[in-house]
Amino acid sequence: MIKTAILTVSDSCAKRQREDISGRTIKEVLIADKFEICGYKVVPDEPETIKKELICFADETGADIVFTTGGTGLGPRDVTPEATMAVCQRPVPGLAELIRLEGLKKTKNAVLSRGIAAVRGNTLIINLPGSPKAVKESLEAVLDVLQHAVDMLAGAGH
């Protein structure tokens, strides 16, 4: 089982003005017999809050993978990629490239996503878009490589 945490980054969801459909979509797409949800949180678009939760999920909860949703666009409060890089040691650009490539098949707007993937310790953090449709498409693009990524982070060979 892959231990997974979900961090929704959204001012309106954090204020309970909007339902967190994107976080729920992540839970629905993850295959129950392969992924165990070990953490879930909704936070506002505040860099320090995002960093704190990513560190908690990686270091304290021991998640193998943390999926974020939201805060990856061009808006002035979209800071999830910057917060992610601030707490990570190594980027994994291929995952973000694959997500954008698959998104591009549906809409040219996919190129505007600034989401990244990076490693903190033994935890892979993947930024997903905020749209439920884009979350589903993005996850489906990378699901097949996640077990291998987790195995490599745990010290298994290539």
C-alpha positions as a Markdown table, in Angstrom:
| # | Residue | x | y | z |
|---|---|---|---|---|
| 1 | Met | 0.0 | 0.0 | 0.0 |
| 2 | Ile | 1.2 | 3.5 | -0.8 |
| 3 | Lys | 0.6 | 5.9 | 2.1 |
| 4 | Thr | -0.9 | 9.0 | 0.6 |
| 5 | Ala | -1.8 | 12.4 | 2.0 |
| 6 | Ile | -3.9 | 15.0 | 0.3 |
| 7 | Leu | -3.5 | 18.8 | 0.8 |
| 8 | Thr | -6.1 | 21.0 | -0.8 |
| 9 | Val | -4.9 | 24.6 | -1.2 |
| 10 | Ser | -7.8 | 27.0 | -1.5 |
| 11 | Asp | -8.9 | 30.1 | 0.2 |
| 12 | Ser | -12.6 | 29.5 | -0.4 |
| 13 | Cys | -12.5 | 25.9 | 0.7 |
| 14 | Ala | -10.5 | 26.8 | 3.8 |
| 15 | Lys | -13.2 | 29.4 | 4.7 |
| 16 | Arg | -15.9 | 26.7 | 3.9 |
| 17 | Gln | -17.4 | 28.9 | 1.2 |
| 18 | Arg | -16.9 | 26.1 | -1.3 |
| 19 | Glu | -16.9 | 22.3 | -1.1 |
| 20 | Asp | -13.5 | 20.6 | -1.7 |
| 21 | Ile | -14.5 | 18.6 | -4.8 |
| 22 | Ser | -10.8 | 18.4 | -6.0 |
| 23 | Gly | -9.6 | 16.7 | -2.8 |
| 24 | Arg | -12.6 | 14.3 | -3.0 |
| 25 | Thr | -11.7 | 13.6 | -6.6 |
| 26 | Ile | -8.2 | 12.5 | -5.6 |
| 27 | Lys | -9.7 | 10.1 | -3.1 |
| 28 | Glu | -12.0 | 8.7 | -5.7 |
| 29 | Val | -9.3 | 8.2 | -8.4 |
| 30 | Leu | -6.8 | 6.5 | -6.1 |
| 31 | Ile | -7.3 | 2.7 | -6.2 |
| 32 | Ala | -8.4 | 1.5 | -2.7 |
| 33 | Asp | -6.2 | -1.6 | -2.7 |
| 34 | Lys | -3.1 | 0.3 | -3.7 |
| 35 | Phe | -3.4 | 3.6 | -1.8 |
| 36 | Glu | -4.1 | 4.3 | 1.8 |
| 37 | Ile | -5.1 | 7.8 | 2.7 |
| 38 | Cys | -3.1 | 8.7 | 5.8 |
| 39 | Gly | -3.8 | 12.4 | 5.9 |
| 40 | Tyr | -6.1 | 15.1 | 4.5 |
| 41 | Lys | -6.2 | 18.8 | 5.1 |
| 42 | Val | -7.6 | 22.0 | 3.5 |
| 43 | Val | -5.5 | 25.1 | 3.9 |
| 44 | Pro | -5.6 | 28.7 | 2.5 |
| 45 | Asp | -3.2 | 29.9 | -0.2 |
| 46 | Glu | -0.6 | 30.9 | 2.4 |
| 47 | Pro | 3.0 | 29.8 | 1.8 |
| 48 | Glu | 3.9 | 29.2 | 5.4 |
| 49 | Thr | 0.8 | 27.2 | 6.1 |
| 50 | Ile | 1.3 | 25.1 | 2.9 |
| 51 | Lys | 5.0 | 24.5 | 3.9 |
| 52 | Lys | 4.0 | 23.5 | 7.4 |
| 53 | Glu | 1.5 | 20.9 | 6.2 |
| 54 | Leu | 3.8 | 19.4 | 3.6 |
| 55 | Ile | 6.5 | 19.0 | 6.2 |
| 56 | Cys | 4.0 | 17.4 | 8.6 |
| 57 | Phe | 2.7 | 14.9 | 6.0 |
| 58 | Ala | 6.3 | 14.0 | 4.9 |
| 59 | Asp | 8.1 | 14.0 | 8.2 |
| 60 | Glu | 5.5 | 13.1 | 10.8 |
| 61 | Thr | 2.8 | 11.3 | 9.0 |
| 62 | Gly | 5.3 | 9.4 | 6.9 |
| 63 | Ala | 3.3 | 9.7 | 3.6 |
| 64 | Asp | 5.0 | 8.1 | 0.6 |
| 65 | Ile | 3.2 | 10.6 | -1.7 |
| 66 | Val | 1.6 | 13.9 | -0.9 |
| 67 | Phe | -0.8 | 15.2 | -3.6 |
| 68 | Thr | -1.6 | 18.9 | -3.5 |
| 69 | Thr | -4.5 | 20.3 | -5.4 |
| 70 | Gly | -4.9 | 24.0 | -6.1 |
| 71 | Gly | -2.6 | 27.1 | -6.2 |
| 72 | Thr | -0.7 | 26.1 | -9.3 |
| 73 | Gly | -2.0 | 28.8 | -11.7 |
| 74 | Leu | -1.0 | 32.3 | -12.5 |
| 75 | Gly | -3.1 | 34.1 | -9.9 |
| 76 | Pro | -1.4 | 36.3 | -7.4 |
| 77 | Arg | -2.2 | 33.9 | -4.5 |
| 78 | Asp | -1.2 | 30.8 | -6.4 |
| 79 | Val | 1.9 | 29.8 | -4.4 |
| 80 | Thr | 1.8 | 26.0 | -4.1 |
| 81 | Pro | 4.8 | 25.3 | -6.4 |
| 82 | Glu | 7.0 | 27.8 | -4.5 |
| 83 | Ala | 5.9 | 26.5 | -1.1 |
| 84 | Thr | 6.6 | 22.9 | -2.3 |
| 85 | Met | 10.1 | 23.7 | -3.6 |
| 86 | Ala | 10.9 | 25.5 | -0.4 |
| 87 | Val | 10.5 | 22.2 | 1.6 |
| 88 | Cys | 11.9 | 19.8 | -1.0 |
| 89 | Gln | 15.5 | 18.7 | -1.8 |
| 90 | Arg | 15.1 | 17.3 | -5.4 |
| 91 | Pro | 12.8 | 18.1 | -8.3 |
| 92 | Val | 11.2 | 15.4 | -10.4 |
| 93 | Pro | 10.4 | 17.4 | -13.5 |
| 94 | Gly | 9.2 | 14.4 | -15.6 |
| 95 | Leu | 6.1 | 13.9 | -13.6 |
| 96 | Ala | 5.0 | 17.6 | -14.0 |
| 97 | Glu | 5.9 | 17.5 | -17.6 |
| 98 | Leu | 3.8 | 14.3 | -18.1 |
| 99 | Ile | 0.8 | 16.0 | -16.3 |
| 100 | Arg | 1.1 | 19.1 | -18.6 |
| 101 | Leu | 1.6 | 17.0 | -21.7 |
| 102 | Glu | -1.6 | 14.9 | -21.0 |
| 103 | Gly | -3.5 | 18.0 | -20.1 |
| 104 | Leu | -2.4 | 19.7 | -23.3 |
| 105 | Lys | -4.3 | 16.9 | -25.2 |
| 106 | Lys | -7.5 | 18.3 | -23.7 |
| 107 | Thr | -6.8 | 22.1 | -23.5 |
| 108 | Lys | -4.0 | 24.5 | -24.4 |
| 109 | Asn | -4.6 | 26.1 | -21.0 |
| 110 | Ala | -2.7 | 23.2 | -19.5 |
| 111 | Val | 0.6 | 25.0 | -20.3 |
| 112 | Leu | -0.4 | 27.6 | -17.8 |
| 113 | Ser | -0.2 | 25.2 | -14.9 |
| 114 | Arg | 3.0 | 25.7 | -12.8 |
| 115 | Gly | 2.6 | 22.5 | -10.8 |
| 116 | Ile | 5.8 | 20.7 | -9.9 |
| 117 | Ala | 6.8 | 17.3 | -8.4 |
| 118 | Ala | 9.6 | 17.1 | -6.0 |
| 119 | Val | 11.1 | 14.9 | -3.2 |
| 120 | Arg | 11.3 | 15.7 | 0.5 |
| 121 | Gly | 13.3 | 12.9 | 2.2 |
| 122 | Asn | 11.5 | 9.7 | 1.2 |
| 123 | Thr | 8.3 | 11.5 | 0.2 |
| 124 | Leu | 7.2 | 12.4 | -3.3 |
| 125 | Ile | 5.1 | 15.6 | -3.5 |
| 126 | Ile | 3.0 | 16.2 | -6.6 |
| 127 | Asn | 1.2 | 19.4 | -7.3 |
| 128 | Leu | -2.1 | 18.9 | -9.1 |
| 129 | Pro | -4.3 | 21.6 | -10.6 |
| 130 | Gly | -7.3 | 22.8 | -8.7 |
| 131 | Ser | -10.0 | 21.8 | -11.2 |
| 132 | Pro | -11.6 | 18.4 | -10.4 |
| 133 | Lys | -11.5 | 17.5 | -14.1 |
| 134 | Ala | -7.9 | 18.4 | -14.4 |
| 135 | Val | -7.1 | 16.5 | -11.1 |
| 136 | Lys | -8.6 | 13.3 | -12.5 |
| 137 | Glu | -6.8 | 13.6 | -15.8 |
| 138 | Ser | -3.5 | 14.5 | -14.1 |
| 139 | Leu | -3.7 | 11.6 | -11.7 |
| 140 | Glu | -4.6 | 9.2 | -14.5 |
| 141 | Ala | -1.5 | 10.4 | -16.4 |
| 142 | Val | 0.9 | 9.4 | -13.5 |
| 143 | Leu | -0.8 | 6.5 | -11.6 |
| 144 | Asp | 1.2 | 3.8 | -13.5 |
| 145 | Val | 4.6 | 5.1 | -12.4 |
| 146 | Leu | 3.9 | 5.9 | -8.7 |
| 147 | Gln | 4.6 | 2.5 | -7.3 |
| 148 | His | 8.0 | 2.4 | -9.0 |
| 149 | Ala | 8.7 | 6.0 | -7.8 |
| 150 | Val | 7.9 | 5.0 | -4.2 |
| 151 | Asp | 10.0 | 1.8 | -4.4 |
| 152 | Met | 13.0 | 3.8 | -5.7 |
| 153 | Leu | 12.6 | 6.4 | -2.9 |
| 154 | Ala | 12.7 | 3.4 | -0.4 |
| 155 | Gly | 16.0 | 2.3 | -1.9 |
| 156 | Ala | 15.0 | -0.3 | -4.5 |
| 157 | Gly | 16.8 | -0.3 | -7.8 |
| 158 | His | 15.7 | 1.1 | -11.1 |
